[in-house]
């Protein structure tokens, strides 16, 4: 069952107008997922005390051994999304060779929104910079 916003997003809604029903708006759902992926992929495993596996391993270690470690980072992104983002299914993470100077490691993430009404595909792009920060764009 999909939700438009996470519980925290609904609680911090400054308008107070957010209903607590699960009526779905795919744009809002995709935006909420995008925000969650940005937070999750930039959280290092072991830093979320309630769920030590939440987040990503420290990718700065992997970036020093490129290109051999591309598959490890790719797998880490996919595993994190599959385990901690239940609003997506049929996830694929593909390496996108950089056309720039190669300072960022890029991946394309595709999947399907889990909704009650309609099927909707989503696409996100991630860029891992040399400092290990992962930017997620929709």
C-alpha positions in Angstrom: 0.0 0.0 0.0 1.6 3.3 -1.1 1.4 6.6 0.8 1.8 10.1 -0.5 4.0 11.2 2.4 5.9 9.6 5.1 4.6 9.9 8.7 7.3 12.5 9.5 6.4 14.5 6.4 2.7 14.5 7.4 3.5 15.5 11.0 5.6 18.4 9.9 3.2 19.7 7.3 3.0 23.4 8.2 -0.5 23.8 6.6 -2.0 21.0 8.7 -4.2 20.3 5.8 -2.8 16.9 5.0 -5.4 14.2 5.3 -4.4 10.9 6.9 -6.0 8.8 4.1 -3.9 6.9 1.6 -5.4 8.6 -1.4 -2.6 8.7 -3.8 -1.0 11.3 -6.0 1.8 9.8 -8.0 3.7 13.1 -8.3 3.6 13.6 -4.5 4.5 9.9 -4.0 7.5 10.2 -6.3 8.7 13.5 -4.6 8.4 11.9 -1.2 10.4 8.9 -2.4 13.1 11.2 -3.9 13.5 13.0 -0.6 13.7 9.7 1.3 16.3 8.3 -1.1 18.4 11.4 -0.7 18.4 11.0 3.1 18.9 7.2 3.0 21.7 7.1 0.5 23.6 9.7 2.4 23.2 8.0 5.8 26.1 5.7 6.6 25.3 2.2 7.7 25.6 1.9 11.5 24.5 5.5 12.1 20.8 4.8 12.4 20.8 3.2 15.9 17.3 1.7 15.5 18.3 0.0 12.2 22.0 -0.5 11.8 21.7 -1.7 8.2 19.8 1.5 7.1 21.8 3.5 4.5 24.9 2.9 2.5 28.4 1.7 3.4 31.1 4.4 3.3 31.4 4.9 -0.4 34.6 7.0 -0.2 36.5 3.8 0.4 35.1 2.3 -2.8 35.7 5.4 -4.9 39.5 5.0 -4.3 39.4 1.7 -6.2 37.4 2.6 -9.3 36.5 1.1 -11.7 36.6 -2.2 -10.0 34.1 -1.1 -7.3 31.4 0.3 -9.5 29.4 -2.9 -9.2 29.7 -2.9 -5.3 28.4 0.7 -5.1 25.6 -0.2 -7.6 24.6 -3.2 -5.6 24.7 -1.2 -2.4 22.3 1.4 -3.8 19.9 -1.3 -5.1 20.0 -3.3 -1.8 19.3 -0.2 0.3 16.3 0.8 -1.9 14.9 -2.7 -2.0 15.1 -3.1 1.8 14.1 0.4 3.0 11.9 1.9 0.4 8.8 -0.3 0.2 7.0 2.2 -2.1 9.2 1.0 -5.0 9.4 -2.4 -6.7 11.1 -3.9 -9.7 14.2 -1.7 -9.1 17.1 -1.6 -11.5 20.3 0.4 -10.9 22.4 1.0 -14.0 25.9 2.5 -14.1 26.0 5.6 -16.4 29.6 6.3 -17.6 30.3 10.0 -17.0 30.7 12.3 -20.0 32.5 14.8 -17.8 35.8 14.7 -16.1 34.9 11.5 -14.2 34.8 13.0 -10.7 31.2 11.8 -10.1 30.1 8.2 -10.3 26.6 8.1 -11.8 23.8 5.6 -11.7 20.3 5.5 -13.1 17.6 4.1 -10.8 14.3 2.9 -12.3 11.4 1.2 -10.7 7.6 1.1 -10.3 5.6 3.0 -7.7 3.6 0.7 -5.4 0.1 2.2 -5.6 -3.4 0.9 -5.3 -4.7 2.6 -8.5 -2.3 2.8 -11.4 1.0 1.6 -12.5 3.6 4.3 -12.7 7.3 4.0 -13.6 9.8 6.3 -12.0 13.3 7.3 -12.9 16.0 8.8 -10.6 19.6 9.6 -11.2 22.3 9.5 -8.5 25.7 11.1 -8.6 28.4 10.1 -6.1 31.0 12.8 -5.7 34.6 12.1 -4.5 33.6 13.1 -0.9 31.0 10.3 -0.8 27.9 12.5 -1.0 25.2 11.0 -3.1 22.9 13.5 -4.9 19.6 12.1 -6.0 17.6 13.8 -8.8 14.2 12.9 -10.3 
